[in-house]
Amino acid sequence: MPAKRSPARRPTMKDIAQRAGVSESAVSFALNDRPGVSEITRDRVRRVAEQLGWRPSTAARQLSGEGAATVGLVLARPADTLGVDSFFLQLISGIQEVLAERHLGLLFQVVEDVDDECAVYRRWWAEHRVDGVLVVDPRTDDARPDLLDELGLPAVVIGGAPDARHPGLSTVWADDAGAMAAVVDELSALGHRRIVHIAGLPGLAHTERRIRTLRAEADRRGLAEVRSVTTDYSDAEGAAVTRRVLQGGVLEGEIPAGGTVENGVVEGGSRPTALIYDNDVMAVAGVAAATELGFSVPGDVSVVAWEDSALCRMVKPWLSALSRDTVEFGRTAAKELTSLLDGGPARAVRVPVPRLISRESTGPCGAGPREA
């Protein structure tokens, strides 16, 4: 049997002291920016530490009160919906770019609900596991800001509107209301009067903002048959809801005017001519479901996806979608958190409104199938 390899030995302050020809206490002073050594000695010690590949241990940083060199992110969503969600993959990519520049780690955890998320924050705070947190999916009734204020844990809320009740928390937010208004403007200009919004998780602040804006825009234009239905963001629910609404299924207990219900399907009701999906995955699944039922996109029904991605350009027809730089969104959030860690003030930062890109999946209402 081959001999078991011994793990590589990490360089220590003693190694640095021997190489630099100084005492271990001088190494400690030099590496921790403390007085007691000359600038010449400090520079020599730092050069030797760099040559040896020395890094301070996390445990030592915590004991000295210098922090954990780690930030946390907890996601309270169904785990099986994450693998296909391009928004979070891009968001985390942007976050990681900034953290890597600062040599900060990212501690990521998926939990069942917000109560579990709060428990994680309490544990991380008690164990000194993280220096700050990035908070996603703000809720309409959210216990997390109060808890983070109580713990004094630096935090940036991603996607929430500015909140004067928590001046110590930074916020990076997008104008969901403006984005939804742009979508309704486009569909209304194309003649669509019956629109269904296939939304994300209920209770999320951005879901509720989009629903409220859709209703307000519909009222302003006198569009009586405009509704929203919430889902878990998955392709399965996106397809299921699409089948239901295109077959006249009841949404949220409502019955369209003049319709009667039989076996869960509205008889005499009118199907939507346009569908707005809260992510790209549901939109792609919705197009497939509509096609299976014999509907043409956009001839019979127009489709808009909230998040643009490569997936929107890998289906036929290409999907009209709201586009934003999600990687930059993540970078901005991470920069705001590192600013808080450096002692900077809490801020509310607004990112650009997502821009609607019109492609093949939207067309005039009742225009019939497009020519190939």
N, C-alpha and C positions, 0 to 999 in steps of 0.2 A: 504494500500500500504506500502511495506517495505520502511524504510527510506533510502535515497540515501547515499551511503558510501562516506566519505570524503577522498580525495587522501592523501596518505602517505606524511608526511612532511619531506622534505630533511634536513639533518643536516647542520647547518651553522657554520661560524667561531665563532659566539657568543656562540653556544652550546659547541664548543671545548674549548673556553676560560673559560667557567663556569666549565666544567669538569676538566680541567687541572689546574685551579686556577691561571690563568694569564690574562693579558689584551688582547683585540682583536688585538691591534697593534702588540703585541708579537706573537700572532698566525700567523698574516700575515707575519711577518719577518721570522718566523720559516718555514712556508710552502712554501715560495717563495725563500728560500736560501739566505736571505739578512742578512747583519750584524745587530747587535743590541740586540741579545739575546745570552745567553750562550749555549754551546753544550748540557748541561744537560737539559735546558729548551726546546731546539730544539727537542731533542729525545723524551721528554715527550709529547710535542705537537703532534708529528708525530704518536706516539703510540695511543694517544686518537683519533686522526683523523681516524686512521685505524679501531679502535674499533667501532666508530660511523658510519663507511662506508661513510665518507665524500669524495667528489670528486670536483675538481675545475669546475665551470660552463664554457661552451664553450664561452658564451658571455663575461665573465670576462677575459678569456684568450685572446680573441681578443682585448678587450679594453686595456689590459696591454701590447699588442704587442707580446704575447707569442705564437700566432698561433691558428689555429682552431682545432688542433688534428684530422684532417680529410684529406684524400687524395681523389682525384677524378679520375673517369674513365668514358669516354664518348664513346659510340659505335654508329657509323654511318653505320648501316646495317638494312635491312628489319627486323622488330621486329618478324615477324612470322617464321623466320629461326633460332631463338635463342634457342627455347625450345628443339630442337633435336640436337643441336650442342655440342657434348661432349667436344670438345677442349676448348671452353670458360668456360664451367662449371668446368673443371679441372683446368684451368688457374686461375680462380677467387678463387677456393679453396686454391691453393697455395699462392696466394696474401693475402688472408684473414688470413691464419695461421700466417704469419709474422706480419701483422698489429695488430692482436689480442695480440701478445706478447708485442707490444709496446703501447697497449691501444689506437690505432688509428682507427678511423672510415673510412669506404669506402662509398663515395657518387657516385652512379652509375646512369647514364642516357643514354637512347637510343634516337637518333635523326635521322632525315631523311638523312642528307648529311653533308659533311665536313664544308660547310658554317655555318650550324646550330651548329656544334661542336665548331667552332671558336667563335661563339657568346656565347656559354656556358662558354668557358674559360674566355672570357672578363668579363662576369657577375660574375663568381666565384671570379675572381681576384679583381674586384671592390668591391664586398661584403665581401671580406676576408673569403670566404666559405671554401677554401681548402688551405693546405700548399704546396701541390705539386700535380702532375698528372701523371698517367700512360697512355701512348698513344699507341693505338693498330692500326693495319691495315695501316702501312705506305703506302703512295701513291707514284707513280712515279713522279707526279708533285704536291708536298705537301706544302700547305701554313702554316701548323701548326707549324713546327719548327721555322720559322721566327717570328710568332706571340708569341710563348712561350719565345723566346729570348728577344723580345721587352718588354714583360710583366715582365720578370725576374722570371717567375714561374718555380720552380724546376720540371724537367720532366725526365721520362725514356721512351724511345721509344722501344716498344716490337716488335721484328721481322724485324726491319730495319737494313740495313747494316751500318757500321760506316760512319759518315759524318763529314769530317773535317770543313765544313762550319758552323757547330753549335757545337763548342767545349764545350759549357756549358750544353749540353744535354747528358745524359747517354743513351747507347744503349745495349739491350740484344738481341742477334740475333742467328739464326740457319742457317746452311749452306744448303739452299734449293737446290743450284746447285749441291752440292755433293750428296744429297739424290736422286735427279732426275737422275743423272748419274748412281747411283747404280741400280735404277729400270730399266733403259734402258739396262744396262749391263746384268741383269738377264733375261729380256725378249729377248734380242738379242741372248744370249746363248741358249735359248730354241727354237730358230729358227724363232722368230716373226719378220716380216719385215713391217707389216702394223699395226701401232699403233695410236690410238686416245687418246689424253689427254683431259678429260672432266674437265675443270679447274673451278676455283672459279670466284669471281668478277673481271671484267676488271679494270685496273688502279691501282690495289693493287701491291705494289712493289714485294711481294713474288710470286704473280701470274705471273707477267712479268718475274721474274727470272726463274721460272720453265719453262715457254714457251720458253725463249731464250735457256736455257740449253737443253731442248728436241730437239730443232732445231739443235743446235750445235752438239749434240751427234748423231743425225740422219745423218747429213752431214758427220761427221767423219766416219760413218760406211756405207755410201752410201745407206741409207734407204730413198727412195723417197716418200713413202706414209705414212708419219708421220705428224700429224697435231694436233692442239689444238682448242677447242671451249670453250668460257667462259659461265658461268652460275651465278645464284644467290646463289649457295651452297645448294639449297633446294632439297628435295627428288623428288618433282614434276618435276623440270627441269632436274635433273639427269636421271629420267626415260624417259622423253620426248626426250632428246638428245640421249640416248642409242637407243631408237627405231629408231630414225632418221638415225644414223650412221650405224646401223646394216641392215637397209633397203636401204642403199646407198644414204641417203639424203645429200644435199649439205651443206658444212660447210664453214662459213665465205666467201661466194661468190665464193668458189673454185670448180672447176670441175676436178675430177681425169682424168689423161691422158686416152684417148680412150673412155671416157664416154659421153653420151648425156643425157640431162635432160628432163624429162616428168613428169608434176605434182609435181615438187619439188624433184623427186627421180632420182638418177643417174642410167641410164640404161647402162649396160656394164661396170660399175665401179666395183671396188673390195671392199668388206667390210673389216673392220679391224679384225685382229685375236687377238688383245690385247687392253684392255681399262685401262687407268690410271685415277682414280677419285681423286679430290682434298680433299675429306673428306669421312668419313665412311658412312654417311647417303646416299649420292649420290651413293656410291658403292653398298650398299644393295638394293636400289631402282633399280639400273641398272641391278643387277642379276635377280631381279623379272621380269623386263621388258624383258630381254633377254630370260628368260624361257618361258614367255607368247608367245613370237614370235617363239618358238620351237628350240631355240639355247641351246646347252649344255655348261655349264661352269664346267671345262675348255676345254672340248672336242672341241667345236667350237670357243670359245673366252675365253681368259684368262683375269682375273680381278685383279687389285691391288688398294687398298685404301691407301690414303696418311696418314690418322690418324688411328692408331690402337685403338680399344676400345672393350668393352664387346660385342657390337653390331656385330663386325666382327666375333665373335665366337658363335653367336646365330642364324646364318643362315646356310643353307646347299647349297653349300659347304662352309666351313670356309674360310674366306677371307685372302689372302696374304696382308700384310699391312706394312707401315712404322711405327715403334714404337719409341716413345720417352717418357720421364718422363715429361708430361705436367704440373703436379702439381709442380715439382721442377723448371720448367721454370717460373711459377708464383712466387714461393718463391724467385728465383734469382732476378726477376724484382723488387719485393717489397723490398728486401734487398738493392738493388742499390738505390732505391728512399729514403729509410730511411737514407742511408749513405749521400746522398745529403742534406737531412734535417738536418743532424748532422754537416754539413759544410765540408763534404768530397769532393774530386775532381770528376768530371764527368769521366766516363770510358766507354769503349766498351767491353762488356763481351760476349764471344761466348759460347754457350751451345753445348753439343755433337751432332754430326750429327745423324739424325733419322736412325734407323737400320731396314733394310728390313727383315721381317719375312715371309718366304715362307710357305704357307699352301696349302689347296686343290684347291684354285681358279686359280692357275697358273699351266700350264703344257706345254709340247712340242707342237709346232705349228702343227696342223693337226693330232694330235695323236688320236682323237676321244674320246668318253666318257670314263671316267675311270670306272673300276670295282668298285662296291659298297663294 
